[in-house]
């Protein structure tokens, strides 16, 4: 059930940002993970202190990187957002109580937090 909620959040983020990310013909790649991945995208942000890394989603042209965590409460997700604010990320839009868009020095984040799952979508301006 948790994997389904994380997948739903990830798809919600990707659908919301479809105009900024992969086109309809773009191939998405999902990979299961057990640790915070290290790459140019994740170097711009830090991992959540709670939950377990579950999987990543990327597109074929490297325009975004999405990290999905499971086993995290909504409160822990909100604490993660607070840490991002303290690190200098500012809110550009709060779509609803579960989805917030952030920006800092050319790095764009979309963080979706629901009970049991957290999705971090990372892209560059």
VOPAGU-2260 file (C-alpha; in pm, 1 decimal, decimal comma):
REM VOPAGU-2260
SITE   aa  ch    i         X         Y         Z
SITE  UNK   A    0       0,0       0,0       0,0
SITE  UNK   A    1     284,6     240,8      82,0
SITE  UNK   A    2     446,4     180,3    -257,8
SITE  UNK   A    3     116,6     266,1    -423,7
SITE  UNK   A    4      83,6     592,4    -229,5
SITE  UNK   A    5     442,9     687,6    -320,1
SITE  UNK   A    6     377,8     602,5    -685,7
SITE  UNK   A    7      57,5     808,1    -684,9
SITE  UNK   A    8     244,0    1106,2    -536,1
SITE  UNK   A    9     523,9    1070,6    -791,9
SITE  UNK   A   10     280,5    1052,6   -1080,9
SITE  UNK   A   11      96,1    1353,5    -941,0
SITE  UNK   A   12     420,4    1552,8    -933,0
SITE  UNK   A   13     514,5    1443,8   -1283,4
SITE  UNK   A   14     169,0    1527,2   -1419,0
SITE  UNK   A   15     173,5    1867,8   -1249,7
SITE  UNK   A   16     513,9    1948,8   -1394,6
SITE  UNK   A   17     461,6    1787,2   -1735,0
SITE  UNK   A   18     505,6    2118,9   -1913,2
SITE  UNK   A   19     849,1    2160,7   -1753,1
SITE  UNK   A   20     966,9    1803,2   -1780,5
SITE  UNK   A   21     931,9    1511,4   -2013,4
SITE  UNK   A   22     702,0    1535,1   -2313,7
SITE  UNK   A   23     433,1    1275,0   -2373,4
SITE  UNK   A   24     667,6    1063,4   -2586,1
SITE  UNK   A   25     956,1    1082,7   -2337,9
SITE  UNK   A   26    1053,1     753,5   -2177,7
SITE  UNK   A   27    1061,7     752,5   -1797,8
SITE  UNK   A   28    1290,3     517,8   -1608,9
SITE  UNK   A   29    1210,3     394,9   -1259,0
SITE  UNK   A   30    1479,6     232,9   -1042,0
SITE  UNK   A   31    1446,6      85,4    -695,8
SITE  UNK   A   32    1694,1     224,6    -442,7
SITE  UNK   A   33    1795,8     159,4     -83,7
SITE  UNK   A   34    2007,1     471,8     -23,6
SITE  UNK   A   35    2006,1     839,1    -120,1
SITE  UNK   A   36    2141,0     851,1    -477,5
SITE  UNK   A   37    2439,0    1070,5    -558,1
SITE  UNK   A   38    2428,8    1273,4    -879,3
SITE  UNK   A   39    2425,3    1635,3    -999,4
SITE  UNK   A   40    2058,4    1672,8    -902,1
SITE  UNK   A   41    2073,9    1526,8    -552,0
SITE  UNK   A   42    2394,1    1721,3    -478,9
SITE  UNK   A   43    2174,2    2033,6    -466,8
SITE  UNK   A   44    1958,1    1905,9    -181,7
SITE  UNK   A   45    1988,9    1679,5     121,1
SITE  UNK   A   46    1801,8    1358,0     199,4
SITE  UNK   A   47    1511,7    1344,2     442,9
SITE  UNK   A   48    1605,5    1227,6     791,6
SITE  UNK   A   49    1296,4    1005,3     812,3
SITE  UNK   A   50    1160,5     733,0     588,8
SITE  UNK   A   51    1333,2     493,2     354,7
SITE  UNK   A   52    1443,2     561,7      -3,4
SITE  UNK   A   53    1226,9     357,4    -235,4
SITE  UNK   A   54    1289,1     444,8    -599,0
SITE  UNK   A   55    1388,2     713,6    -847,9
SITE  UNK   A   56    1227,4     832,2   -1169,6
SITE  UNK   A   57    1423,9     998,7   -1450,1
SITE  UNK   A   58    1362,7    1089,7   -1810,7
SITE  UNK   A   59    1571,6    1010,3   -2116,4
SITE  UNK   A   60    1723,0    1355,2   -2162,3
SITE  UNK   A   61    1822,0    1423,3   -1801,2
SITE  UNK   A   62    1593,4    1720,3   -1745,5
SITE  UNK   A   63    1480,7    1606,5   -1399,5
SITE  UNK   A   64    1543,0    1355,3   -1123,0
SITE  UNK   A   65    1275,5    1235,8    -881,7
SITE  UNK   A   66    1343,3    1057,0    -550,4
SITE  UNK   A   67    1063,7     873,6    -368,5
SITE  UNK   A   68    1066,0     790,7       2,0
SITE  UNK   A   69     828,6     559,3     189,7
SITE  UNK   A   70     750,1     515,6     556,5
SITE  UNK   A   71     741,5     884,8     636,5
SITE  UNK   A   72     465,4    1068,9     818,1
SITE  UNK   A   73     312,0    1393,9     700,2
SITE  UNK   A   74     468,8    1565,1    1004,0
SITE  UNK   A   75     813,6    1432,0     911,8
SITE  UNK   A   76     757,7    1558,2     557,5
SITE  UNK   A   77     669,2    1902,9     691,3
SITE  UNK   A   78     987,4    1896,1     903,9
SITE  UNK   A   79    1183,7    1819,3     585,4
SITE  UNK   A   80    1023,8    2122,1     418,6
SITE  UNK   A   81    1123,7    2338,3     716,6
SITE  UNK   A   82    1485,1    2223,4     674,9
SITE  UNK   A   83    1469,8    2316,3     305,5
SITE  UNK   A   84    1345,0    2665,8     398,2
SITE  UNK   A   85    1631,4    2699,3     647,5
SITE  UNK   A   86    1874,6    2597,6     370,8
SITE  UNK   A   87    1757,6    2889,7     158,2
SITE  UNK   A   88    1485,9    2735,2     -58,2
SITE  UNK   A   89    1190,9    2969,5    -107,4
SITE  UNK   A   90     834,9    2882,7    -197,3
SITE  UNK   A   91     737,9    2975,2    -552,4
SITE  UNK   A   92     397,2    2809,3    -531,3
SITE  UNK   A   93     200,3    2600,9    -286,7
SITE  UNK   A   94     -41,3    2402,3    -502,7
SITE  UNK   A   95    -221,1    2251,2    -202,8
SITE  UNK   A   96    -140,6    2114,3     140,8
SITE  UNK   A   97      51,4    1822,6     -11,0
SITE  UNK   A   98     250,0    1990,8    -290,7
SITE  UNK   A   99     494,4    2280,4    -275,0
SITE  UNK   A  100     728,1    2423,1    -540,2
SITE  UNK   A  101    1061,0    2563,9    -418,9
SITE  UNK   A  102    1357,8    2740,0    -577,0
SITE  UNK   A  103    1714,6    2825,8    -478,1
SITE  UNK   A  104    1991,7    2949,1    -709,0
SITE  UNK   A  105    1863,3    2778,6   -1023,8
SITE  UNK   A  106    1755,4    2455,2    -855,6
SITE  UNK   A  107    1383,8    2384,6    -861,4
SITE  UNK   A  108    1217,1    2140,4    -625,5
SITE  UNK   A  109     867,4    2005,4    -611,7
SITE  UNK   A  110     806,6    1832,6    -281,8
SITE  UNK   A  111     494,3    1623,9    -236,2
SITE  UNK   A  112     421,1    1492,4     107,7
SITE  UNK   A  113     142,9    1257,8     205,0
SITE  UNK   A  114      96,4    1012,8     488,6
SITE  UNK   A  115     346,8     734,6     418,5
SITE  UNK   A  116     529,1     890,0     121,4
SITE  UNK   A  117     748,3    1183,6      19,9
SITE  UNK   A  118     845,3    1267,2    -338,9
SITE  UNK   A  119    1124,7    1511,5    -426,6
SITE  UNK   A  120    1131,9    1625,1    -790,2
SITE  UNK   A  121    1454,6    1809,9    -879,7
SITE  UNK   A  122    1522,7    2014,0   -1192,6
SITE  UNK   A  123    1735,9    2310,1   -1297,5
SITE  UNK   A  124    1628,9    2648,9   -1440,3
